[in-house]
Amino acid sequence: MATRIRILRRRPPADPEGMMSLAEHLAELRRRLIISILAVAAGGVIAFVFYESILTFFEHPYCQTIRPHACRLYVTGPLDPLSIRLKIAAYGGLVLALPVVLWELWRFITPGLNPKEKRYSVPFVLSSLVFFGLGGLVAWLTFPHALRFLSSIGGPTLSAIYSPVNYLRLIVLLMLVFGVAFEFPVVLVFLEVAGVVHPSVLVRWRRWAIVIIFAFAAVVTPSSDPFSMLAMAIPMVLFYEAAILVGKLLKR
């Protein structure tokens, strides 16, 4: 009786170190980008549908400080309403899709990290999100005071009629700048963990750091008002002191 010998084709064994070729990296990057773009598009559609609710939310500081009885923003061109709705859809799409985008970025970076780097990266990513959201919240709470200051600095003879394009640009840019500035403690702690900066060096640089922080806040604050500048500079000084304390604890 003839014996049949079946030859099985086996796939080549996977690289135990998880190495990928350049083509595989590009294919993985393309897949992550496509998912992120689709998430942003889906978020943009949702923001486009709920445009009126989002606009009402952003109008609240304006209605609270400038025109409490006749809360309206005025357009100056026939294409402005469409432009405003598309911008809100774009901004809203980015915000709504941010968890998906960060998750896809994390999934793309994770295979190249060793277990120790993964253990450190998770707290840094989570703390970055928390501090960015905290910065946006502080900007939102500070904005009515900044708006009141800006509307009164020109004197009582000026009557404010705001364009929604300029108004939304200012408030979104202010929240973005505050969010980025509040990443300051995450960067300092990362430098301490990486061994680039020692806590004792931060202690020696404390006076110069405070001066630089206030100068930085005065330059990058989009509204250029003292309330926003102090709302950014004072927490950054506190973050600097907290980073020194965290660095000392990590060294122990």
C-alpha positions as CSV (number, residue, x, y, z in Angstrom):
1,M,0.0,0.0,0.0
2,A,1.4,3.3,-1.1
3,T,1.9,5.7,1.6
4,R,0.8,9.2,0.8
5,I,3.0,11.9,2.2
6,R,1.4,15.2,2.4
7,I,3.7,18.2,2.5
8,L,2.4,21.0,4.5
9,R,3.5,24.5,3.6
10,R,4.3,26.3,6.8
11,R,4.4,30.0,7.1
12,P,7.8,31.4,8.0
13,P,8.2,31.8,11.7
14,A,7.5,35.3,13.0
15,D,10.3,37.4,14.2
16,P,10.6,36.8,17.9
17,E,11.7,40.4,18.4
18,G,8.7,41.7,16.6
19,M,10.7,43.4,13.8
20,M,8.8,44.6,10.8
21,S,10.0,45.5,7.3
22,L,9.7,49.0,5.9
23,A,6.8,47.9,3.7
24,E,5.0,46.4,6.7
25,H,5.6,49.6,8.7
26,L,4.1,51.7,5.9
27,A,1.1,49.4,5.5
28,E,0.5,49.6,9.2
29,L,0.8,53.4,9.2
30,R,-1.6,53.7,6.3
31,R,-4.2,51.6,8.1
32,R,-3.9,53.7,11.2
33,L,-4.2,56.9,9.2
34,I,-7.3,55.7,7.4
35,I,-9.0,54.7,10.6
36,S,-8.1,58.1,12.1
37,I,-9.3,60.0,9.1
38,L,-12.6,58.1,9.1
39,A,-13.0,58.9,12.8
40,V,-12.4,62.6,12.2
41,A,-14.9,62.6,9.3
42,A,-17.5,60.9,11.5
43,G,-16.9,63.3,14.3
44,G,-17.2,66.2,11.8
45,V,-20.6,64.9,10.6
46,I,-21.8,64.8,14.2
47,A,-20.6,68.3,14.9
48,F,-22.1,69.6,11.7
49,V,-25.5,68.1,12.7
50,F,-25.3,69.6,16.3
51,Y,-23.9,72.9,15.0
52,E,-26.4,75.1,16.8
53,S,-25.9,73.5,20.2
54,I,-22.1,73.8,19.8
55,L,-22.3,77.4,18.8
56,T,-24.6,78.2,21.7
57,F,-22.1,76.6,24.0
58,F,-19.3,78.8,22.7
59,E,-21.5,81.9,22.8
60,H,-22.0,81.6,26.5
61,P,-19.0,83.8,27.6
62,Y,-20.1,86.4,25.1
63,C,-23.7,86.4,26.3
64,Q,-22.5,86.4,29.9
65,T,-20.3,89.5,29.6
66,I,-21.0,91.5,26.5
67,R,-24.6,91.2,25.5
68,P,-26.6,89.5,28.3
69,H,-30.0,90.7,26.9
70,A,-29.3,90.6,23.1
71,C,-26.9,87.8,22.6
72,R,-26.1,87.7,18.9
73,L,-23.0,87.4,16.8
74,Y,-23.0,89.3,13.5
75,V,-21.7,88.1,10.1
76,T,-20.5,90.5,7.4
77,G,-20.6,88.3,4.3
78,P,-23.0,85.9,2.6
79,L,-20.5,83.0,2.9
80,D,-19.7,83.5,6.5
81,P,-22.5,81.2,7.9
82,L,-21.4,78.3,5.8
83,S,-17.7,79.0,6.7
84,I,-18.5,79.1,10.4
85,R,-20.5,75.8,10.2
86,L,-17.7,74.0,8.4
87,K,-15.1,75.3,10.8
88,I,-17.1,74.1,13.8
89,A,-17.6,70.8,12.1
90,A,-13.8,70.5,11.5
91,Y,-12.9,71.5,15.1
92,G,-15.6,69.3,16.5
93,G,-14.5,66.4,14.4
94,L,-11.0,66.6,15.7
95,V,-12.1,66.8,19.3
96,L,-14.6,63.9,19.0
97,A,-12.1,61.7,17.2
98,L,-9.2,62.5,19.5
99,P,-9.6,59.3,21.6
100,V,-9.6,57.2,18.4
101,V,-6.6,59.1,16.9
102,L,-4.6,58.7,20.1
103,W,-5.5,55.0,20.4
104,E,-4.4,54.4,16.8
105,L,-1.2,56.3,17.5
106,W,-0.6,54.2,20.6
107,R,-1.2,51.0,18.7
108,F,1.3,52.1,16.1
109,I,4.0,52.9,18.6
110,T,3.5,50.1,21.1
111,P,5.2,47.3,19.1
112,G,8.5,49.2,19.2
113,L,8.6,49.6,22.9
114,N,10.0,47.3,25.5
115,P,8.1,46.4,28.7
116,K,9.9,49.1,30.8
117,E,9.1,51.8,28.2
118,K,5.5,50.7,28.0
119,R,5.2,50.9,31.8
120,Y,6.4,54.5,31.8
121,S,4.6,55.6,28.6
122,V,1.1,54.8,29.9
123,P,1.2,57.3,32.8
124,F,2.8,59.9,30.6
125,V,0.1,59.5,27.9
126,L,-2.8,59.6,30.5
127,S,-1.3,62.6,32.3
128,S,-0.8,64.5,29.0
129,L,-4.5,64.1,28.2
130,V,-5.5,65.2,31.7
131,F,-3.3,68.3,31.8
132,F,-4.3,69.2,28.2
133,G,-8.0,69.0,29.3
134,L,-7.2,71.0,32.4
135,G,-5.6,73.7,30.4
136,G,-8.6,74.0,28.2
137,L,-10.9,74.2,31.2
138,V,-8.8,76.9,32.8
139,A,-8.9,78.9,29.5
140,W,-12.7,78.5,29.3
141,L,-13.2,79.7,32.9
142,T,-10.8,82.6,32.3
143,F,-12.2,83.7,29.0
144,P,-15.2,85.7,30.3
145,H,-12.9,87.9,32.4
146,A,-10.6,88.4,29.5
147,L,-13.5,89.3,27.2
148,R,-14.8,91.8,29.8
149,F,-11.3,93.4,30.0
150,L,-10.9,93.6,26.2
151,S,-14.4,95.1,25.7
152,S,-13.8,97.8,28.3
153,I,-10.2,98.7,27.5
154,G,-11.2,100.9,24.6
155,G,-13.5,103.1,26.6
156,P,-17.3,103.6,26.9
157,T,-17.7,105.2,23.5
158,L,-17.0,101.9,21.7
159,S,-19.8,99.4,21.1
160,A,-18.8,95.8,20.5
161,I,-20.3,93.9,17.6
162,Y,-18.3,90.6,17.3
163,S,-17.9,88.5,14.2
164,P,-18.3,84.8,15.0
165,V,-15.2,83.9,12.9
166,N,-12.9,86.1,15.0
167,Y,-14.7,85.3,18.2
168,L,-14.5,81.5,17.7
169,R,-10.9,81.7,16.5
170,L,-9.9,83.5,19.7
171,I,-11.6,81.2,22.1
172,V,-10.4,78.0,20.3
173,L,-6.9,79.3,20.1
174,L,-6.9,80.3,23.7
175,M,-8.0,76.8,24.8
176,L,-5.4,75.2,22.6
177,V,-2.6,77.4,23.9
178,F,-3.6,76.7,27.5
179,G,-3.8,73.0,26.8
180,V,-0.3,72.9,25.3
181,A,1.2,75.1,28.1
182,F,-0.2,72.8,30.7
183,E,1.9,70.0,29.3
184,F,4.8,71.8,31.0
185,P,4.9,69.5,34.1
186,V,4.7,66.3,32.0
187,V,7.7,67.5,30.0
188,L,9.7,68.3,33.1
189,V,9.0,65.0,34.7
190,F,9.9,63.2,31.5
191,L,13.2,65.0,31.4
192,E,13.9,64.0,35.0
193,V,13.0,60.3,34.4
194,A,15.2,60.3,31.3
195,G,18.1,61.7,33.3
196,V,18.4,64.8,31.2
197,V,17.6,67.2,34.1
198,H,18.2,66.6,37.8
199,P,15.8,68.1,40.4
200,S,18.7,70.0,42.0
201,V,19.3,71.8,38.7
202,L,15.6,72.8,38.6
203,V,16.0,74.1,42.2
204,R,19.0,76.3,41.1
205,W,17.1,77.6,38.1
206,R,13.9,78.4,40.0
207,R,14.2,82.2,39.9
208,W,15.1,82.3,36.2
209,A,12.4,79.8,35.5
210,I,9.7,82.0,37.1
211,V,10.8,85.0,35.1
212,I,10.8,82.9,31.8
213,I,7.4,81.5,32.7
214,F,5.8,84.9,33.1
215,A,7.5,86.2,29.9
216,F,6.3,83.1,28.0
217,A,2.7,83.6,29.3
218,A,2.7,87.2,28.3
219,V,3.9,86.4,24.8
220,V,1.9,83.3,23.9
221,T,-1.5,84.4,25.4
222,P,-3.7,85.1,22.3
223,S,-5.9,87.6,24.1
224,S,-3.0,89.6,25.6
225,D,-5.0,90.4,28.8
226,P,-3.6,90.2,32.3
227,F,-6.2,87.7,33.5
228,S,-5.2,85.1,30.9
229,M,-1.5,85.7,31.5
230,L,-1.8,85.1,35.2
231,A,-4.1,82.2,34.7
232,M,-1.4,80.6,32.7
233,A,1.7,81.7,34.5
234,I,0.7,80.9,38.1
235,P,-0.3,77.2,37.4
236,M,3.0,76.8,35.4
237,V,5.0,78.0,38.4
238,L,3.1,75.6,40.7
239,F,3.7,72.8,38.1
240,Y,7.4,73.7,38.2
241,E,7.6,73.2,42.0
242,A,5.5,70.0,41.7
243,A,7.9,68.6,39.1
244,I,10.8,69.2,41.5
245,L,9.0,67.3,44.2
246,V,8.1,64.4,41.8
247,G,11.7,64.3,40.6
248,K,13.0,63.9,44.1
249,L,10.5,61.2,44.9
250,L,11.4,59.3,41.7
251,K,15.1,59.5,42.5
252,R,14.4,57.9,45.9
